[in-house]
């Protein structure tokens, strides 16, 4: 309760409130635009926030994250094109409802269930993050190494791309993080004689390129796609009957979303898919799913917004991103010289309560924005792509340059933009690469520190119970689905 | 209205699904796996070019060890990917339209000319060229967009965030 009051008291600052309002409005707009995701928007916005003090900077990104996740539902319902991947499941039932003239009801349900999911997860974040951080006090380099490894192993189970491709992407990201001077020996690695590369490849140009540049080329490939919009009437608050029908679904999805969000590397998209499937599984009206079931909107929307708070828990408490966007937020914390973990909770309580407060306020704000302005926000899809994407790429170039004021960063952004497009075309998702780059230093440094601690005896890892627990989870993360399938086959065979 | 997304081919007709039978084609993950293995081999070779570790630092983990461990993992995953794709038929992939390659070239040109013509002129040229390349023919709007947007972005970053951009020919003009 004290934490909640502290978060609210920080949010009484008018400047911070204004920043959060900007983040929320920006997030809903970005979320509503097909192709522009909250991950890309936070990556593009990151260079702007470098000049800001840490609390408003991270509050802005956090608000954008929450609102962007919701914003995707507007276009999912009205044009059957989810503005952001977490809203993909919402389109399954949202668009059929819009077609039969119930767009307002569908948008109202999406807004309310998103808000409930988001607020629930912020409360869990407020309680769980400090607890998890306190646990992390007992972590040494071996535990952090095992934890980072577990985080990377979870890439195998994210929905986009095949498991093995996600693992290749993640490992490639860790490899990219090795560029620069090796901190223990002072030897240059993969710098090709460029002095600018001795400090390594900064993840911000990589993120901007892989999300922004690659998406521009993806948009070029789909210029012939024409979206047909369903006219949105006034957004309607869910009725008592609607609530009776969906309250169990919302409660279930809040739990699912928060739990999935906490798992490293998983995010709103996985949470929404599971939320949708569970809503269908427990529903009495299974046949309506796919044809405009109201529970089919409440399930994924509550889950994907609940995942936002959940994903922030490992990000802030352990420094392991819970999703693609939280990887960018983690990057922003690092740019501001802040290393997430238990000491952050001790040394920067205002920052953390600022984040909690910003997320809470963003969830309340987008309830108002969604109910009053969804119709207006839907019009953003009318911006022609022929102007939108040049504008985005110009921002990408300027953003990549402004960080170190070096053209080499713009070159890196471009290379990763082109590479990202090629990799996406062949089924490699961009998020694992970013996760790998963010976690790369942590993996290598903690491995080296552990080996020095153990005098190069690998077996001593197994004398550390927490590390062993993470190794077991890593093993299950990698081979669990395969073992589960084999077990199911055996049981089925018998 | 049953579907929101329609695609049109070059001559304006609706794209038709392939009706005839297709010959068996190699799954793209196989050549992709080979490319990943080649990449790993090249990067492994690069690790052999690292400088010698100074003797005072030699007791730690060699700088080559971790990248090589990663390359081994990448190679192993690539083999797994190829194994999974073996014998599977390739998914039919829509060929990339020419505009994608031209857009990529435009991005490269944009970044390459920044130092030469300066950031503002480069942004303006890009804001003219890409919309035209993508089929935009409302030239008045393109002109307004290309004249206003880059200047706004430039002033936002240079005045508010105090970023010093390369100005190329116009360095003296802006000084």
Interface residues (C-beta under 8 A of the other chain):
Chain A: X47 X48 X50 X51 X79 X80 X81 X95 X99 X162 X164 X165 X167 X168 X171 X172 X174 X175 X178 X182 X184 X185 X186 X187 X188 X189 X190 X213 X216 X217 X220 X221 X222 X223 X224 X225 X226 X227 X228 X230 X384 X385 X386 X387 X389 X390 X391 X393 X394 X395 X397 X398 X401 X402 X405 X407 X410 X411 X414 X417 X418 X421 X425 X426 X427 X444 X447 X448 X451 X452
Chain B: X1 X3 X4 X5 X6 X7 X8 X9 X28 X29 X32 X36 X43 X46 X47 X50 X51 X52 X53 X54 X57 X58 X60 X61 X62 X63 X66 X67 X70 X71 X73 X74 X77 X78 X80 X81 X84 X93 X96 X97 X99 X100 X103 X104 X107 X108 X110 X111 X114 X115 X119 X123 X126 X127 X130 X131 X134 X135 X136 X141 X145 X149 X150 X153 X154 X157 X160 X161 X162 X163 X164 X165 X166
